[in-house]
Amino acid sequence: MIEDPISWREPWYPVEDANLRAAIQAELAREVGPLHPLRETEPVVIGKRDDCDDVVVSLSNHRFAIVHLVWHGGIDHYSDQFPRTRIFDGIDALQQALDIDNDDWAVGEGSA
């Protein structure tokens, strides 16, 4: 078994369930319109944030993205902007973003 190069920390986790992955992948395909920056990148769902609709995708150009799905089943009127997407040039930049999210999440959990 190959070790995952991403350190998944709460609230993030790898999407390993095939049915969940297929459902998220299908919604992503419905939401990414012709003007969206992910359109020609063949995004593949690899992770999800447990407390919201953010997902991590790997891209065909060896980059990664965090995408906030809106789950309305179609292309947004502002298809170049939604679903909201942050693109990362490599796994190190993605890992840094996930770690920051973990730190922010941990602070919020501690104050609850």
N, C-alpha and C positions, 0 to 999 in steps of 0.2 A: 504494500500500500504506500502510495506517495504521500508524504506529509504536505499539508496545505501550507503554502508560503504566507498566507494571511493569518494573523493572530486575531481570531474572532473573540471579541470581548463584549460583554453586555453593554448595550441592548442589541448588539449585532450577532447574527448567527449564520452559518452556511446553510443554504437551502439544499437539503439532501433528499427530501421527500419528492418523488417524481410527480405526483399529482399536484402538489403545491407549486413546484417549479413550472409545470405546464400551465397552470392557471395564471400565474404571474407573467409568464412569458407571453401568453395570449393577450393579456390586458396591455402589456407593453407594446405589442405589435399593433393593437387597435389605437393606442394613444399617440404613437410616433407618426406625425404627418410628413408630407413631402418637404417642408421647409425646416424641419427639426434637425438639430446638429447630429442626432444619432441615426438619421435616416440611412446612410450608406455604410454604417459601421458594424452591422450584424451583431447587435447586443445580445449577450447570453446572460441570463440571471444566474448569479452565483451566491448571493447573500441577501439577507433582509434584516431590517431593524424591527425588533419585536414590538415597539411601542408606537409605531406610526407606519405610514405607507411608503417609506424609503426602501429602495432596493439597490444592491450593488450589481453592476453588470460588467462583464469583460467585453472588450471591443476587438474587432478584427484587426485593428491597427496597433495592437499591443498596448492599448491604453485601457483605462477603467473609468467608470462613471457611477455616481450616486444619483439615482432618479427618484423623484417624488411622484408616484402615480396618483392620479385623482380618482380613478375607478368610476368613470362615467361612461365607459364603453365606446369611446370614439375620439376623434381628433378634435382638439380644442380650437376655438375660434382664433386664438393666437398660437398657431401650431409651430411657430419658430421659437416660442418661449416656454410652452407647456407640452408635456410634463417638465417641470423645473428640473434642470440637470446640471450637475457639477462634473466636469471631465478632468481626469488626472492623467498626467503623462506617463506614469509608471506605478508599479506596486508600492514603492516606498512612499510616494505622495498619497496614494490611497490609504495606506496603513496609518500615516500621520493623521489624516482626516478621521479615520475610524477611532484612533486613540483619543483625539480631541473630543469626539462625540461621547466616548466612554467616560472621559473625565467630567464632562459637563453633565452627563446622565447621573454619574455617581454623586456629584454634588447635589443635584436635585433630589435624588433618592434619600440622601442623608438628611435633607431638610423636611422631608414629608412626615 
